[in-house]
Amino acid sequence: GKKDGATANDFVAVLTRELRVPREKIGRIELREAYSLIEIPAQEAEKLAAALNGTTVRRKRVTARVDRGPTRGGKAVRR
């Protein structure tokens, strides 16, 4: 996230150089204070999250997981 000094370009570099993700598959990147959200194709999300785990961005180890959206009572909320 922002507090660690990460930028969208840092994430694009890791995804394209280390994980060999084509640039056109990387969607919007949102940098929040304590975390970041990266849009990627849903069918590749689990695989890429697993590959991204343990990589480093700005000397910080990445912990990646697939965002399943807002939940209520353990069930996804559909709107």
PDB file of N, CA, C and O in Angstrom:
ATOM      1  N   GLY A   1       0.804  -1.188   0.000  1.00  0.00           N
ATOM      2  CA  GLY A   1       0.000   0.000   0.000  1.00  0.00           C
ATOM      3  C   GLY A   1       0.854   1.263   0.000  1.00  0.00           C
ATOM      4  O   GLY A   1       2.082   1.209  -0.068  1.00  0.00           O
ATOM      5  N   LYS A   2       0.179   2.377   0.077  1.00  0.00           N
ATOM      6  CA  LYS A   2       0.854   3.673   0.027  1.00  0.00           C
ATOM      7  C   LYS A   2       1.854   3.855   1.161  1.00  0.00           C
ATOM      8  O   LYS A   2       2.920   4.437   0.961  1.00  0.00           O
ATOM      9  N   LYS A   3       1.512   3.356   2.365  1.00  0.00           N
ATOM     10  CA  LYS A   3       2.407   3.588   3.499  1.00  0.00           C
ATOM     11  C   LYS A   3       3.761   2.913   3.309  1.00  0.00           C
ATOM     12  O   LYS A   3       4.738   3.299   3.950  1.00  0.00           O
ATOM     13  N   ASP A   4       3.830   1.908   2.434  1.00  0.00           N
ATOM     14  CA  ASP A   4       5.096   1.238   2.146  1.00  0.00           C
ATOM     15  C   ASP A   4       5.808   1.846   0.945  1.00  0.00           C
ATOM     16  O   ASP A   4       6.881   1.381   0.559  1.00  0.00           O
ATOM     17  N   GLY A   5       5.227   2.873   0.356  1.00  0.00           N
ATOM     18  CA  GLY A   5       5.856   3.563  -0.761  1.00  0.00           C
ATOM     19  C   GLY A   5       5.666   2.879  -2.099  1.00  0.00           C
ATOM     20  O   GLY A   5       6.348   3.224  -3.065  1.00  0.00           O
ATOM     21  N   ALA A   6       4.756   1.914  -2.183  1.00  0.00           N
ATOM     22  CA  ALA A   6       4.524   1.194  -3.433  1.00  0.00           C
ATOM     23  C   ALA A   6       3.806   2.089  -4.436  1.00  0.00           C
ATOM     24  O   ALA A   6       3.015   2.957  -4.066  1.00  0.00           O
ATOM     25  N   THR A   7       4.098   1.861  -5.703  1.00  0.00           N
ATOM     26  CA  THR A   7       3.416   2.578  -6.783  1.00  0.00           C
ATOM     27  C   THR A   7       2.803   1.553  -7.729  1.00  0.00           C
ATOM     28  O   THR A   7       3.147   0.371  -7.693  1.00  0.00           O
ATOM     29  N   ALA A   8       1.899   2.019  -8.567  1.00  0.00           N
ATOM     30  CA  ALA A   8       1.295   1.140  -9.571  1.00  0.00           C
ATOM     31  C   ALA A   8       2.379   0.566 -10.482  1.00  0.00           C
ATOM     32  O   ALA A   8       2.313  -0.600 -10.872  1.00  0.00           O
ATOM     33  N   ASN A   9       3.369   1.380 -10.817  1.00  0.00           N
ATOM     34  CA  ASN A   9       4.459   0.907 -11.676  1.00  0.00           C
ATOM     35  C   ASN A   9       5.251  -0.225 -11.025  1.00  0.00           C
ATOM     36  O   ASN A   9       5.734  -1.117 -11.722  1.00  0.00           O
ATOM     37  N   ASP A  10       5.391  -0.199  -9.699  1.00  0.00           N
ATOM     38  CA  ASP A  10       6.081  -1.287  -8.999  1.00  0.00           C
ATOM     39  C   ASP A  10       5.351  -2.606  -9.223  1.00  0.00           C
ATOM     40  O   ASP A  10       5.975  -3.632  -9.493  1.00  0.00           O
ATOM     41  N   PHE A  11       4.018  -2.571  -9.108  1.00  0.00           N
ATOM     42  CA  PHE A  11       3.237  -3.794  -9.288  1.00  0.00           C
ATOM     43  C   PHE A  11       3.254  -4.259 -10.734  1.00  0.00           C
ATOM     44  O   PHE A  11       3.355  -5.456 -11.002  1.00  0.00           O
ATOM     45  N   VAL A  12       3.158  -3.325 -11.664  1.00  0.00           N
ATOM     46  CA  VAL A  12       3.219  -3.693 -13.081  1.00  0.00           C
ATOM     47  C   VAL A  12       4.567  -4.347 -13.384  1.00  0.00           C
ATOM     48  O   VAL A  12       4.623  -5.337 -14.114  1.00  0.00           O
ATOM     49  N   ALA A  13       5.630  -3.812 -12.841  1.00  0.00           N
ATOM     50  CA  ALA A  13       6.959  -4.378 -13.078  1.00  0.00           C
ATOM     51  C   ALA A  13       7.062  -5.806 -12.553  1.00  0.00           C
ATOM     52  O   ALA A  13       7.582  -6.680 -13.247  1.00  0.00           O
ATOM     53  N   VAL A  14       6.575  -6.052 -11.341  1.00  0.00           N
ATOM     54  CA  VAL A  14       6.625  -7.405 -10.777  1.00  0.00           C
ATOM     55  C   VAL A  14       5.789  -8.361 -11.616  1.00  0.00           C
ATOM     56  O   VAL A  14       6.230  -9.465 -11.935  1.00  0.00           O
ATOM     57  N   LEU A  15       4.590  -7.937 -11.969  1.00  0.00           N
ATOM     58  CA  LEU A  15       3.705  -8.805 -12.741  1.00  0.00           C
ATOM     59  C   LEU A  15       4.255  -9.113 -14.130  1.00  0.00           C
ATOM     60  O   LEU A  15       4.196 -10.259 -14.576  1.00  0.00           O
ATOM     61  N   THR A  16       4.787  -8.111 -14.815  1.00  0.00           N
ATOM     62  CA  THR A  16       5.255  -8.330 -16.182  1.00  0.00           C
ATOM     63  C   THR A  16       6.634  -8.964 -16.249  1.00  0.00           C
ATOM     64  O   THR A  16       6.867  -9.836 -17.086  1.00  0.00           O
ATOM     65  N   ARG A  17       7.547  -8.548 -15.393  1.00  0.00           N
ATOM     66  CA  ARG A  17       8.917  -9.062 -15.455  1.00  0.00           C
ATOM     67  C   ARG A  17       9.090 -10.403 -14.755  1.00  0.00           C
ATOM     68  O   ARG A  17       9.664 -11.336 -15.316  1.00  0.00           O
ATOM     69  N   GLU A  18       8.589 -10.492 -13.521  1.00  0.00           N
ATOM     70  CA  GLU A  18       8.806 -11.710 -12.735  1.00  0.00           C
ATOM     71  C   GLU A  18       7.779 -12.802 -13.027  1.00  0.00           C
ATOM     72  O   GLU A  18       8.121 -13.983 -13.081  1.00  0.00           O
ATOM     73  N   LEU A  19       6.527 -12.404 -13.213  1.00  0.00           N
ATOM     74  CA  LEU A  19       5.471 -13.399 -13.407  1.00  0.00           C
ATOM     75  C   LEU A  19       5.058 -13.557 -14.865  1.00  0.00           C
ATOM     76  O   LEU A  19       4.239 -14.416 -15.192  1.00  0.00           O
ATOM     77  N   ARG A  20       5.620 -12.734 -15.736  1.00  0.00           N
ATOM     78  CA  ARG A  20       5.369 -12.807 -17.179  1.00  0.00           C
ATOM     79  C   ARG A  20       3.894 -12.641 -17.557  1.00  0.00           C
ATOM     80  O   ARG A  20       3.398 -13.302 -18.469  1.00  0.00           O
ATOM     81  N   VAL A  21       3.207 -11.752 -16.846  1.00  0.00           N
ATOM     82  CA  VAL A  21       1.817 -11.434 -17.161  1.00  0.00           C
ATOM     83  C   VAL A  21       1.821 -10.392 -18.281  1.00  0.00           C
ATOM     84  O   VAL A  21       2.466  -9.351 -18.148  1.00  0.00           O
ATOM     85  N   PRO A  22       1.112 -10.654 -19.382  1.00  0.00           N
ATOM     86  CA  PRO A  22       1.043  -9.638 -20.442  1.00  0.00           C
ATOM     87  C   PRO A  22       0.418  -8.355 -19.904  1.00  0.00           C
ATOM     88  O   PRO A  22      -0.558  -8.396 -19.155  1.00  0.00           O
ATOM     89  N   ARG A  23       0.980  -7.234 -20.286  1.00  0.00           N
ATOM     90  CA  ARG A  23       0.532  -5.930 -19.786  1.00  0.00           C
ATOM     91  C   ARG A  23      -0.960  -5.692 -20.020  1.00  0.00           C
ATOM     92  O   ARG A  23      -1.624  -5.068 -19.192  1.00  0.00           O
ATOM     93  N   GLU A  24      -1.487  -6.182 -21.134  1.00  0.00           N
ATOM     94  CA  GLU A  24      -2.902  -5.958 -21.447  1.00  0.00           C
ATOM     95  C   GLU A  24      -3.849  -6.732 -20.520  1.00  0.00           C
ATOM     96  O   GLU A  24      -5.049  -6.458 -20.515  1.00  0.00           O
ATOM     97  N   LYS A  25      -3.347  -7.675 -19.751  1.00  0.00           N
ATOM     98  CA  LYS A  25      -4.181  -8.410 -18.795  1.00  0.00           C
ATOM     99  C   LYS A  25      -4.245  -7.728 -17.429  1.00  0.00           C
ATOM    100  O   LYS A  25      -5.010  -8.144 -16.558  1.00  0.00           O
ATOM    101  N   ILE A  26      -3.450  -6.692 -17.244  1.00  0.00           N
ATOM    102  CA  ILE A  26      -3.437  -5.965 -15.972  1.00  0.00           C
ATOM    103  C   ILE A  26      -4.405  -4.801 -16.077  1.00  0.00           C
ATOM    104  O   ILE A  26      -4.252  -3.922 -16.925  1.00  0.00           O
ATOM    105  N   GLY A  27      -5.406  -4.806 -15.201  1.00  0.00           N
ATOM    106  CA  GLY A  27      -6.408  -3.746 -15.196  1.00  0.00           C
ATOM    107  C   GLY A  27      -6.033  -2.635 -14.243  1.00  0.00           C
ATOM    108  O   GLY A  27      -4.858  -2.331 -14.039  1.00  0.00           O
ATOM    109  N   ARG A  28      -7.044  -2.047 -13.674  1.00  0.00           N
ATOM    110  CA  ARG A  28      -6.853  -0.927 -12.759  1.00  0.00           C
ATOM    111  C   ARG A  28      -6.113  -1.366 -11.500  1.00  0.00           C
ATOM    112  O   ARG A  28      -6.335  -2.461 -10.984  1.00  0.00           O
ATOM    113  N   ILE A  29      -5.238  -0.503 -11.017  1.00  0.00           N
ATOM    114  CA  ILE A  29      -4.506  -0.739  -9.779  1.00  0.00           C
ATOM    115  C   ILE A  29      -4.876   0.379  -8.811  1.00  0.00           C
ATOM    116  O   ILE A  29      -4.662   1.559  -9.091  1.00  0.00           O
ATOM    117  N   GLU A  30      -5.438  -0.015  -7.661  1.00  0.00           N
ATOM    118  CA  GLU A  30      -5.803   0.954  -6.629  1.00  0.00           C
ATOM    119  C   GLU A  30      -4.842   0.824  -5.463  1.00  0.00           C
ATOM    120  O   GLU A  30      -4.690  -0.255  -4.892  1.00  0.00           O
ATOM    121  N   LEU A  31      -4.198   1.915  -5.115  1.00  0.00           N
ATOM    122  CA  LEU A  31      -3.288   1.930  -3.976  1.00  0.00           C
ATOM    123  C   LEU A  31      -4.018   2.514  -2.779  1.00  0.00           C
ATOM    124  O   LEU A  31      -4.404   3.683  -2.785  1.00  0.00           O
ATOM    125  N   ARG A  32      -4.200   1.711  -1.774  1.00  0.00           N
ATOM    126  CA  ARG A  32      -4.819   2.159  -0.535  1.00  0.00           C
ATOM    127  C   ARG A  32      -3.706   2.356   0.488  1.00  0.00           C
ATOM    128  O   ARG A  32      -2.546   2.064   0.200  1.00  0.00           O
ATOM    129  N   GLU A  33      -4.036   2.835   1.648  1.00  0.00           N
ATOM    130  CA  GLU A  33      -3.013   3.111   2.658  1.00  0.00           C
ATOM    131  C   GLU A  33      -2.249   1.853   3.064  1.00  0.00           C
ATOM    132  O   GLU A  33      -1.019   1.867   3.108  1.00  0.00           O
ATOM    133  N   ALA A  34      -2.962   0.766   3.361  1.00  0.00           N
ATOM    134  CA  ALA A  34      -2.316  -0.438   3.894  1.00  0.00           C
ATOM    135  C   ALA A  34      -2.301  -1.613   2.925  1.00  0.00           C
ATOM    136  O   ALA A  34      -1.707  -2.648   3.230  1.00  0.00           O
ATOM    137  N   TYR A  35      -2.939  -1.480   1.764  1.00  0.00           N
ATOM    138  CA  TYR A  35      -2.976  -2.566   0.791  1.00  0.00           C
ATOM    139  C   TYR A  35      -3.231  -1.998  -0.596  1.00  0.00           C
ATOM    140  O   TYR A  35      -3.490  -0.805  -0.758  1.00  0.00           O
ATOM    141  N   SER A  36      -3.152  -2.869  -1.587  1.00  0.00           N
ATOM    142  CA  SER A  36      -3.404  -2.468  -2.964  1.00  0.00           C
ATOM    143  C   SER A  36      -4.319  -3.485  -3.623  1.00  0.00           C
ATOM    144  O   SER A  36      -4.308  -4.664  -3.268  1.00  0.00           O
ATOM    145  N   LEU A  37      -5.113  -3.026  -4.584  1.00  0.00           N
ATOM    146  CA  LEU A  37      -5.990  -3.895  -5.355  1.00  0.00           C
ATOM    147  C   LEU A  37      -5.552  -3.854  -6.807  1.00  0.00           C
ATOM    148  O   LEU A  37      -5.322  -2.781  -7.365  1.00  0.00           O
ATOM    149  N   ILE A  38      -5.437  -5.027  -7.417  1.00  0.00           N
ATOM    150  CA  ILE A  38      -5.017  -5.117  -8.808  1.00  0.00           C
ATOM    151  C   ILE A  38      -6.056  -5.930  -9.561  1.00  0.00           C
ATOM    152  O   ILE A  38      -6.347  -7.066  -9.188  1.00  0.00           O
ATOM    153  N   GLU A  39      -6.619  -5.356 -10.616  1.00  0.00           N
ATOM    154  CA  GLU A  39      -7.596  -6.079 -11.422  1.00  0.00           C
ATOM    155  C   GLU A  39      -6.865  -6.930 -12.454  1.00  0.00           C
ATOM    156  O   GLU A  39      -6.033  -6.443 -13.220  1.00  0.00           O
ATOM    157  N   ILE A  40      -7.205  -8.217 -12.449  1.00  0.00           N
ATOM    158  CA  ILE A  40      -6.662  -9.165 -13.426  1.00  0.00           C
ATOM    159  C   ILE A  40      -7.808 -10.088 -13.839  1.00  0.00           C
ATOM    160  O   ILE A  40      -8.826 -10.141 -13.148  1.00  0.00           O
ATOM    161  N   PRO A  41      -7.665 -10.818 -14.953  1.00  0.00           N
ATOM    162  CA  PRO A  41      -8.745 -11.720 -15.370  1.00  0.00           C
ATOM    163  C   PRO A  41      -9.095 -12.730 -14.269  1.00  0.00           C
ATOM    164  O   PRO A  41      -8.209 -13.343 -13.673  1.00  0.00           O
ATOM    165  N   ALA A  42     -10.399 -12.894 -14.010  1.00  0.00           N
ATOM    166  CA  ALA A  42     -10.877 -13.752 -12.924  1.00  0.00           C
ATOM    167  C   ALA A  42     -10.361 -15.181 -13.044  1.00  0.00           C
ATOM    168  O   ALA A  42     -10.029 -15.805 -12.036  1.00  0.00           O
ATOM    169  N   GLN A  43     -10.291 -15.704 -14.262  1.00  0.00           N
ATOM    170  CA  GLN A  43      -9.865 -17.090 -14.445  1.00  0.00           C
ATOM    171  C   GLN A  43      -8.394 -17.310 -14.089  1.00  0.00           C
ATOM    172  O   GLN A  43      -7.967 -18.453 -13.928  1.00  0.00           O
ATOM    173  N   GLU A  44      -7.630 -16.256 -13.967  1.00  0.00           N
ATOM    174  CA  GLU A  44      -6.214 -16.368 -13.627  1.00  0.00           C
ATOM    175  C   GLU A  44      -5.895 -15.857 -12.224  1.00  0.00           C
ATOM    176  O   GLU A  44      -4.743 -15.899 -11.792  1.00  0.00           O
ATOM    177  N   ALA A  45      -6.910 -15.379 -11.518  1.00  0.00           N
ATOM    178  CA  ALA A  45      -6.688 -14.708 -10.237  1.00  0.00           C
ATOM    179  C   ALA A  45      -6.020 -15.606  -9.201  1.00  0.00           C
ATOM    180  O   ALA A  45      -5.050 -15.184  -8.571  1.00  0.00           O
ATOM    181  N   GLU A  46      -6.501 -16.817  -9.006  1.00  0.00           N
ATOM    182  CA  GLU A  46      -5.929 -17.718  -7.997  1.00  0.00           C
ATOM    183  C   GLU A  46      -4.471 -18.026  -8.304  1.00  0.00           C
ATOM    184  O   GLU A  46      -3.616 -17.978  -7.420  1.00  0.00           O
ATOM    185  N   LYS A  47      -4.197 -18.341  -9.563  1.00  0.00           N
ATOM    186  CA  LYS A  47      -2.834 -18.691  -9.976  1.00  0.00           C
ATOM    187  C   LYS A  47      -1.878 -17.512  -9.782  1.00  0.00           C
ATOM    188  O   LYS A  47      -0.768 -17.681  -9.278  1.00  0.00           O
ATOM    189  N   LEU A  48      -2.313 -16.327 -10.183  1.00  0.00           N
ATOM    190  CA  LEU A  48      -1.452 -15.153 -10.055  1.00  0.00           C
ATOM    191  C   LEU A  48      -1.270 -14.735  -8.604  1.00  0.00           C
ATOM    192  O   LEU A  48      -0.183 -14.303  -8.219  1.00  0.00           O
ATOM    193  N   ALA A  49      -2.315 -14.855  -7.797  1.00  0.00           N
ATOM    194  CA  ALA A  49      -2.179 -14.526  -6.371  1.00  0.00           C
ATOM    195  C   ALA A  49      -1.161 -15.454  -5.719  1.00  0.00           C
ATOM    196  O   ALA A  49      -0.330 -15.006  -4.929  1.00  0.00           O
ATOM    197  N   ALA A  50      -1.218 -16.739  -6.044  1.00  0.00           N
ATOM    198  CA  ALA A  50      -0.265 -17.701  -5.484  1.00  0.00           C
ATOM    199  C   ALA A  50       1.151 -17.378  -5.933  1.00  0.00           C
ATOM    200  O   ALA A  50       2.087 -17.459  -5.138  1.00  0.00           O
ATOM    201  N   ALA A  51       1.317 -17.012  -7.200  1.00  0.00           N
ATOM    202  CA  ALA A  51       2.644 -16.683  -7.723  1.00  0.00           C
ATOM    203  C   ALA A  51       3.170 -15.376  -7.138  1.00  0.00           C
ATOM    204  O   ALA A  51       4.375 -15.224  -6.939  1.00  0.00           O
ATOM    205  N   LEU A  52       2.283 -14.449  -6.867  1.00  0.00           N
ATOM    206  CA  LEU A  52       2.682 -13.148  -6.325  1.00  0.00           C
ATOM    207  C   LEU A  52       3.091 -13.239  -4.857  1.00  0.00           C
ATOM    208  O   LEU A  52       3.910 -12.447  -4.390  1.00  0.00           O
ATOM    209  N   ASN A  53       2.527 -14.197  -4.134  1.00  0.00           N
ATOM    210  CA  ASN A  53       2.880 -14.393  -2.721  1.00  0.00           C
ATOM    211  C   ASN A  53       4.378 -14.630  -2.572  1.00  0.00           C
ATOM    212  O   ASN A  53       4.963 -15.456  -3.273  1.00  0.00           O
ATOM    213  N   GLY A  54       4.980 -13.902  -1.659  1.00  0.00           N
ATOM    214  CA  GLY A  54       6.400 -14.082  -1.398  1.00  0.00           C
ATOM    215  C   GLY A  54       7.318 -13.215  -2.238  1.00  0.00           C
ATOM    216  O   GLY A  54       8.504 -13.097  -1.930  1.00  0.00           O
ATOM    217  N   THR A  55       6.787 -12.598  -3.308  1.00  0.00           N
ATOM    218  CA  THR A  55       7.622 -11.671  -4.065  1.00  0.00           C
ATOM    219  C   THR A  55       7.798 -10.410  -3.228  1.00  0.00           C
ATOM    220  O   THR A  55       7.138 -10.253  -2.200  1.00  0.00           O
ATOM    221  N   THR A  56       8.665  -9.528  -3.649  1.00  0.00           N
ATOM    222  CA  THR A  56       8.860  -8.292  -2.900  1.00  0.00           C
ATOM    223  C   THR A  56       8.591  -7.079  -3.778  1.00  0.00           C
ATOM    224  O   THR A  56       8.892  -7.068  -4.972  1.00  0.00           O
ATOM    225  N   VAL A  57       8.016  -6.061  -3.152  1.00  0.00           N
ATOM    226  CA  VAL A  57       7.787  -4.762  -3.779  1.00  0.00           C
ATOM    227  C   VAL A  57       8.308  -3.736  -2.792  1.00  0.00           C
ATOM    228  O   VAL A  57       7.850  -3.665  -1.652  1.00  0.00           O
ATOM    229  N   ARG A  58       9.255  -2.953  -3.232  1.00  0.00           N
ATOM    230  CA  ARG A  58       9.878  -1.937  -2.367  1.00  0.00           C
ATOM    231  C   ARG A  58      10.394  -2.541  -1.059  1.00  0.00           C
ATOM    232  O   ARG A  58      10.193  -1.985   0.021  1.00  0.00           O
ATOM    233  N   ARG A  59      11.057  -3.681  -1.178  1.00  0.00           N
ATOM    234  CA  ARG A  59      11.665  -4.400  -0.051  1.00  0.00           C
ATOM    235  C   ARG A  59      10.658  -4.938   0.958  1.00  0.00           C
ATOM    236  O   ARG A  59      11.030  -5.299   2.075  1.00  0.00           O
ATOM    237  N   LYS A  60       9.406  -4.994   0.578  1.00  0.00           N
ATOM    238  CA  LYS A  60       8.363  -5.558   1.431  1.00  0.00           C
ATOM    239  C   LYS A  60       7.838  -6.824   0.778  1.00  0.00           C
ATOM    240  O   LYS A  60       7.574  -6.857  -0.424  1.00  0.00           O
ATOM    241  N   ARG A  61       7.689  -7.866   1.588  1.00  0.00           N
ATOM    242  CA  ARG A  61       7.168  -9.133   1.084  1.00  0.00           C
ATOM    243  C   ARG A  61       5.667  -8.999   0.814  1.00  0.00           C
ATOM    244  O   ARG A  61       4.919  -8.460   1.629  1.00  0.00           O
ATOM    245  N   VAL A  62       5.248  -9.500  -0.343  1.00  0.00           N
ATOM    246  CA  VAL A  62       3.856  -9.417  -0.753  1.00  0.00           C
ATOM    247  C   VAL A  62       3.074 -10.611  -0.206  1.00  0.00           C
ATOM    248  O   VAL A  62       3.528 -11.754  -0.271  1.00  0.00           O
ATOM    249  N   THR A  63       1.900 -10.322   0.329  1.00  0.00           N
ATOM    250  CA  THR A  63       0.921 -11.342   0.683  1.00  0.00           C
ATOM    251  C   THR A  63      -0.286 -11.073  -0.200  1.00  0.00           C
ATOM    252  O   THR A  63      -0.974 -10.067  -0.025  1.00  0.00           O
ATOM    253  N   ALA A  64      -0.546 -11.961  -1.142  1.00  0.00           N
ATOM    254  CA  ALA A  64      -1.622 -11.743  -2.116  1.00  0.00           C
ATOM    255  C   ALA A  64      -2.750 -12.741  -1.902  1.00  0.00           C
ATOM    256  O   ALA A  64      -2.528 -13.905  -1.568  1.00  0.00           O
ATOM    257  N   ARG A  65      -3.966 -12.249  -2.104  1.00  0.00           N
ATOM    258  CA  ARG A  65      -5.132 -13.128  -2.077  1.00  0.00           C
ATOM    259  C   ARG A  65      -6.194 -12.540  -3.003  1.00  0.00           C
ATOM    260  O   ARG A  65      -6.181 -11.351  -3.323  1.00  0.00           O
ATOM    261  N   VAL A  66      -7.099 -13.395  -3.415  1.00  0.00           N
ATOM    262  CA  VAL A  66      -8.164 -12.968  -4.312  1.00  0.00           C
ATOM    263  C   VAL A  66      -9.243 -12.280  -3.489  1.00  0.00           C
ATOM    264  O   VAL A  66      -9.719 -12.826  -2.493  1.00  0.00           O
ATOM    265  N   ASP A  67      -9.627 -11.080  -3.910  1.00  0.00           N
ATOM    266  CA  ASP A  67     -10.686 -10.328  -3.245  1.00  0.00           C
ATOM    267  C   ASP A  67     -12.018 -10.855  -3.755  1.00  0.00           C
ATOM    268  O   ASP A  67     -12.304 -10.797  -4.951  1.00  0.00           O
ATOM    269  N   ARG A  68     -12.813 -11.359  -2.858  1.00  0.00           N
ATOM    270  CA  ARG A  68     -14.116 -11.928  -3.233  1.00  0.00           C
ATOM    271  C   ARG A  68     -15.245 -10.924  -3.050  1.00  0.00           C
ATOM    272  O   ARG A  68     -16.417 -11.285  -3.148  1.00  0.00           O
ATOM    273  N   GLY A  69     -14.903  -9.668  -2.787  1.00  0.00           N
ATOM    274  CA  GLY A  69     -15.911  -8.633  -2.647  1.00  0.00           C
ATOM    275  C   GLY A  69     -16.484  -8.585  -1.241  1.00  0.00           C
ATOM    276  O   GLY A  69     -16.067  -9.347  -0.369  1.00  0.00           O
ATOM    277  N   PRO A  70     -17.438  -7.693  -1.022  1.00  0.00           N
ATOM    278  CA  PRO A  70     -18.028  -7.550   0.316  1.00  0.00           C
ATOM    279  C   PRO A  70     -18.830  -8.800   0.681  1.00  0.00           C
ATOM    280  O   PRO A  70     -19.505  -9.392  -0.161  1.00  0.00           O
ATOM    281  N   THR A  71     -18.741  -9.183   1.941  1.00  0.00           N
ATOM    282  CA  THR A  71     -19.494 -10.346   2.414  1.00  0.00           C
ATOM    283  C   THR A  71     -20.349  -9.956   3.602  1.00  0.00           C
ATOM    284  O   THR A  71     -20.074  -8.979   4.298  1.00  0.00           O
ATOM    285  N   ARG A  72     -21.381 -10.734   3.815  1.00  0.00           N
ATOM    286  CA  ARG A  72     -22.249 -10.535   4.960  1.00  0.00           C
ATOM    287  C   ARG A  72     -22.609 -11.916   5.486  1.00  0.00           C
ATOM    288  O   ARG A  72     -23.238 -12.708   4.783  1.00  0.00           O
ATOM    289  N   GLY A  73     -22.214 -12.207   6.717  1.00  0.00           N
ATOM    290  CA  GLY A  73     -22.528 -13.499   7.298  1.00  0.00           C
ATOM    291  C   GLY A  73     -21.863 -14.659   6.583  1.00  0.00           C
ATOM    292  O   GLY A  73     -22.396 -15.769   6.567  1.00  0.00           O
ATOM    293  N   GLY A  74     -20.692 -14.409   5.985  1.00  0.00           N
ATOM    294  CA  GLY A  74     -19.973 -15.474   5.303  1.00  0.00           C
ATOM    295  C   GLY A  74     -20.434 -15.722   3.882  1.00  0.00           C
ATOM    296  O   GLY A  74     -19.875 -16.582   3.202  1.00  0.00           O
ATOM    297  N   LYS A  75     -21.452 -14.984   3.403  1.00  0.00           N
ATOM    298  CA  LYS A  75     -21.943 -15.159   2.040  1.00  0.00           C
ATOM    299  C   LYS A  75     -21.679 -13.894   1.249  1.00  0.00           C
ATOM    300  O   LYS A  75     -21.764 -12.786   1.780  1.00  0.00           O
ATOM    301  N   ALA A  76     -21.362 -14.066  -0.008  1.00  0.00           N
ATOM    302  CA  ALA A  76     -21.117 -12.911  -0.862  1.00  0.00           C
ATOM    303  C   ALA A  76     -22.395 -12.118  -1.048  1.00  0.00           C
ATOM    304  O   ALA A  76     -23.476 -12.691  -1.191  1.00  0.00           O
ATOM    305  N   VAL A  77     -22.273 -10.815  -1.046  1.00  0.00           N
ATOM    306  CA  VAL A  77     -23.412  -9.934  -1.263  1.00  0.00           C
ATOM    307  C   VAL A  77     -23.443  -9.597  -2.739  1.00  0.00           C
ATOM    308  O   VAL A  77     -22.457  -9.103  -3.287  1.00  0.00           O
ATOM    309  N   ARG A  78     -24.555  -9.856  -3.381  1.00  0.00           N
ATOM    310  CA  ARG A  78     -24.667  -9.566  -4.820  1.00  0.00           C
ATOM    311  C   ARG A  78     -25.544  -8.351  -5.006  1.00  0.00           C
ATOM    312  O   ARG A  78     -26.629  -8.257  -4.431  1.00  0.00           O
ATOM    313  N   ARG A  79     -25.066  -7.420  -5.816  1.00  0.00           N
ATOM    314  CA  ARG A  79     -25.830  -6.192  -6.083  1.00  0.00           C
ATOM    315  C   ARG A  79     -25.936  -5.972  -7.551  1.00  0.00           C
ATOM    316  O   ARG A  79     -26.541  -4.992  -7.986  1.00  0.00           O
TER     317      ARG A  79
END
